[in-house]
Amino acid sequence: MTGDEKPKHISVDEKKSKELDTDSIMRQLGQAGRFHLRVYVLVAFAAIQVGLLHTTYIFLAGRVPYR
């Protein structure tokens, strides 16, 4: 847009027709493949490791009353 042009006003009906929904986005992206599965597994593996790390803190950080 150059400096002398006025912005185009969009009506409410035009805005609604241009809105994206999840189904249309998923149709355009296509099926999940091997790459997506690999990324999901790696992210899940990292999340499990972080969960185990935080769980060990529960058992290691407490003071044990002895003597």
C-alpha positions, -999 to 999 in steps of 0.1 A, spaced: 0 0 0 14 34 -10 11 65 11 -18 81 -9 -41 51 -8 -69 48 18 -73 16 38 -100 -7 25 -129 -12 49 -142 -47 53 -178 -54 62 -187 -78 90 -199 -104 65 -166 -103 47 -147 -108 79 -168 -138 88 -162 -154 54 -124 -149 58 -122 -164 93 -103 -197 95 -117 -227 113 -97 -257 125 -111 -281 99 -101 -260 70 -66 -256 84 -62 -293 90 -74 -301 54 -47 -278 40 -20 -292 62 -28 -328 54 -23 -361 72 3 -364 100 33 -384 88 64 -401 102 81 -367 109 52 -356 131 52 -389 150 89 -386 156 86 -351 169 57 -361 192 77 -390 206 108 -368 213 87 -341 230 69 -367 251 102 -383 260 115 -350 272 83 -343 292 85 -377 309 121 -370 319 112 -336 334 84 -352 353 106 -379 367 132 -352 377 106 -333 396 92 -364 412 127 -374 426 129 -340 443 99 -349 465 118 -379 479 153 -363 481 145 -328 495 127 -338 527 145 -339 561 145 -373 576 141 -371 614 168 -395 629 187 -394 661 
